[in-house]
């Protein structure tokens, strides 16, 4: 429960609409109600199971695979966190890097592993760009599935689609603020388990966090 004023960000994201359509189709329901701003993000059981069937053995401690330069100011904390906490058992990839990107450490695979950056594609609101097919993005999904913690900085909005992906990957999101863990009033009430980047040293019951998030996700982000 959030005990301070909510900061609702109504920014739309077409990926939410495409996933909602797939979820509705799977249940033979009308897709005309699909929207890029649903109260709860919805995902099909098929999509969830594709991620669930990947290898979830936690061989990495921390993971970040995503854009840095597209919102550098809001994501500066990711760089500083990686420099301080990432280890040889972490994985970092800046997907919109330039050739002169200076590697942050031995965990930085920016120049050697690929990562898809939608912002580098024209007409980037299409389903081809916004719907991340699991089988076509195995480095991304397998890395998160095999990581204990995944950094989920805000994007163009105060929330990040990566937050949902991290929950599906059965990893724990690390965020800058509690206000980056929800899009809507409804999601703000879900009480996800996450870690603030300034409190990473705090002891947690890791398995309890994962199990509680699984229950929340399956009950609220998939049609029954």
C-alpha positions, -999 to +999 in steps of 0.1 A: +000+000+000+013+035-009+010+058+020+016+090+001-002+108-028-002+088-059+016+100-090-005+086-118+011+087-152-015+081-179+011+079-207-001+053-232+021+025-245+009+006-275+026-026-263+000-028-235-027-027-262-012-054-282-007-077-252-043-070-241-056-079-275-037-112-274-050-119-239-086-112-249-083-134-281-070-162-260-102-162-240-124-156-271-134-122-259-140-090-279-108-071-286-125-038-293-120-029-256-082-031-259-065+000-249-029+013-244-040+025-209-056-004-192-063-004-154-042-035-152-017-046-178-029-079-193-008-107-208-019-139-224-012-172-207+007-183-238+031-153-235+035-159-197+043-196-203+068-189-230+088-169-204+081-194-176+095-222-197+129-205-200+158-214-177+153-197-144+185-208-126+198-176-110+234-174-122+235-136-123+230-113-093+221-081-112+209-074-147+201-044-169+195-046-206+180-014-220+184+021-233+205+046-214+209+075-237+172+079-246+165+092-211+200+097-197+190+120-168+163+097-154+186+066-159+218+080-145+213+061-113+215+029-133+251+036-143+261+046-108+244+016-093+261-007-118+295+008-110+290+002-073+271-031-071+275-051-103+300-080-102+315-105-125+282-124-121+262-094-134+251-085-169+248-050-183+239-040-219+232-005-231+211-011-262+214+024-277+251+028-272+274+046-295+307+031-307+326+052-281+305+039-252+330+033-223+324+000-207+315+002-170+333-030-160+337-067-168+299-071-165+293-047-194+286-066-226+274-036-245+298-041-274+295-079-276+259-089-270+230-075-290+200-058-275+170-044-294+162-007-289+127+004-302+137+040-302+161+034-330+133+022-353+111+044-373+073+041-367+081+026-334+045+023-322+037-007-344+032-042-330+063-054-347+083-030-326+063-028-293+055-065-289+087-082-278+085-118-291+102-141-266+118-164-291+133-135-310+147-118-278+162-148-260+193-129-247+170-103-231+146-127-215+170-155-206+193-130-189+165-116-168+152-150-160+186-160-147+191-128-127+181-124-091+175-086-095+167-065-126+171-028-127+138-011-138+143+026-143+115+048-155+113+054-193+096+082-211+069+078-185+073+073-147+068+035-151+087+009-172+073-020-192+104-038-180+088-040-146+061-064-159+087-084-178+108-087-146+078-101-127+072-126-155+109-136-153+105-143-116+132-118-107+129-089-083+127-053-097+150-026-085+135+008-089+144+044-080+110+053-064+079+036-053+061+057-079+079+038-106+061+006-097+027+014-110+008+031-138-027+033-125-046+036-092-055+000-095-020-012-099-008+010-070-029-012-047-013-045-057+016-043-033+043-057-056+075-067-039+105-047-051+137-031-039+146+006-039+181+011-053+191+029-022+181+000+000+198-029-018+217-038+013+186-046+033+179-082+041+149-097+024+133-131+021+140-136-016+118-166-022+089-150-004+092-119-026+092-140-057+062-161-046+041-131-036+048-114-069+038-146-088+004-146-071-001-109-077+008-112-114-013-144-121-043-130-103-043-095-118-024-095-151-039-126-168-075-132-175-090-160-156 
